[in-house]
Amino acid sequence: MDATREHVQHYVVARRVRTTAAELIKAPHLDLAALKVVLDEARRADFEVRPAVEEEALNFAATLSLEDRQHLAEAIAERNDRIRRRSP
């Protein structure tokens, strides 16, 4: 299996187990042990794909002009500020 297909597979697994986690949370009886298992699985899948996503982001940024990189950096900072304001 090539690297890209493998990363897509990890992403699909992470999304699937987060959906499973949501279903477990909605269940009449909250099974914390099962919920922990699926969240651990999602975390492992996310960690597997993260380096490839970061590498692609770096490669993309390297193709941008200075002006475009500055706009990208501003957009990232604004997004982080919005997230921080929503956090408790």
N, C-alpha and C positions, 0 to 999 in steps of 0.2 A: 504494500500500500504506500503511495507516495505521501510526502509530508502534508501537502495541502488537504488531501482527502482525509488523512488522519486527524488534522485539526478540525475539520468540519465535523467529523464523527464525535470528537470530544465536545464540541459546541452543542451538537444535537443531544448528546447524553446529558449535558448540564441542563439544557432547556427541559428535557423530558423529566428529569428528576425534580426540578423545581415545580413543574406541574404536578407531579406526584405529591410533593410536599404540600402544595396548596390544597390538594384533595384530602390529605391526612389532617390538615388543620381544620377543615370544614366538617370532618367526621364527628358524629355524636360523642364518641369516646376519643379523646386525644391520646394517641399512642406516641409518647415522647421518644421511646427507644427507636421505633420505626422512623420517626421524623428525623432523628439524629443521623441515622444510617443514610437516608436519602440526601440530606444536606451535606454530609461528609463526601458522598459520591459526587455531588454537584461541585463542591469545592475542589476536589481532585481533578475533575474534568476542566474546570476553569484554569487551574494552575498549569495544566498540560498545554493549553492553547495560548495562554497569555504571552509567553516569549515570542511566538510567531506573530501575534497581533502587534506587539510592540515593534518588532523588526520591520513589519510592513509599514507602520506609522513612521518610523525613522526613514525608511527608504522613500516614502512619499514626501516627507518634509525636505529631504535632500534634493528633490526635483523642483522645489519652489524658489521663487525669487526672494530676496531679502524682504521686500514689501509684503509679499504673500505670507512669508513665515511670521512676520510681525502681526498680520491680521489673524493668522491661526493662533498665535500665542495669546492675543487679546481675547479671542473667542474662548479658548481653553480657560483663561483666568476668569472670564465672566461666568462661564458654566460652573466653575468651582465655587465662585462667590454665591451663585443661586443655590447650589447644593448646601453650602455652609449655612446660609440663612434659613433653609428649611429644616436643618438638623436641630434637635432639642438641645 
